Amino acid sequence: MNEALVAALVEVERHVGRSGWDQPARIFALVPTREFVAAEPSLAAQFAAANPDGFTSIEQDDFHAGDELAETLARMVWPPTVTGCVLSLERAFLPADAEAELPDDPEQAARVVAEHPQRLDLRVVVGVTRDGSRHAVARIRSAEQELLEGAEMVPALADALAHTLE
């Protein structure tokens, strides 16, 4: 496990969480803190307590996922100065037994999920690095004190993010 990546994910999740729920997808570049401070010496004092071997996350304010997140990610390419990236997004899920009730039409299914009493709202924060490290943290809206984590939590999303670094 890449401890610097996990620390960056936890930091991003807390940052996004301070804005509450119902946030759009947000993406962050990861750069080694040591390199960031070297490139921006005027910010050195603000990063004095930061782990120089860790990552600094830089939110990409111009990111708009649109309706098709996979297509948006497929068009993204990071410059070589970016060591990794992190995506934060929220999704609603139903327990497996409730999924059988979903209509085939995607818009109708989204409406059913949004209104379902067993719906679970989840914020997932996934990160990948150029060296192949990947990890995710997640928070369930109804259990906000607990942060779930794992390297294989959302593998398809991690794969899509990894392709942006190629």
Buried (B, 14 or more C-beta within 10 A) or exposed (E): EBEBBBBBBBBBBEBBBEEEEEEEBBBBBBBBBBBBBEEEEEEEEEBEEBBEEBBBBBBBEEBEBEEEBEEBBEEBEBEEEBBBBBBBBBBBBBEEEBEEEBEEEEEEBEEBBEEBEEBBBBBBBBBBBBEEBBBBBBBBBEEEEEBEBEBEBBEEBBEBBBEBBE
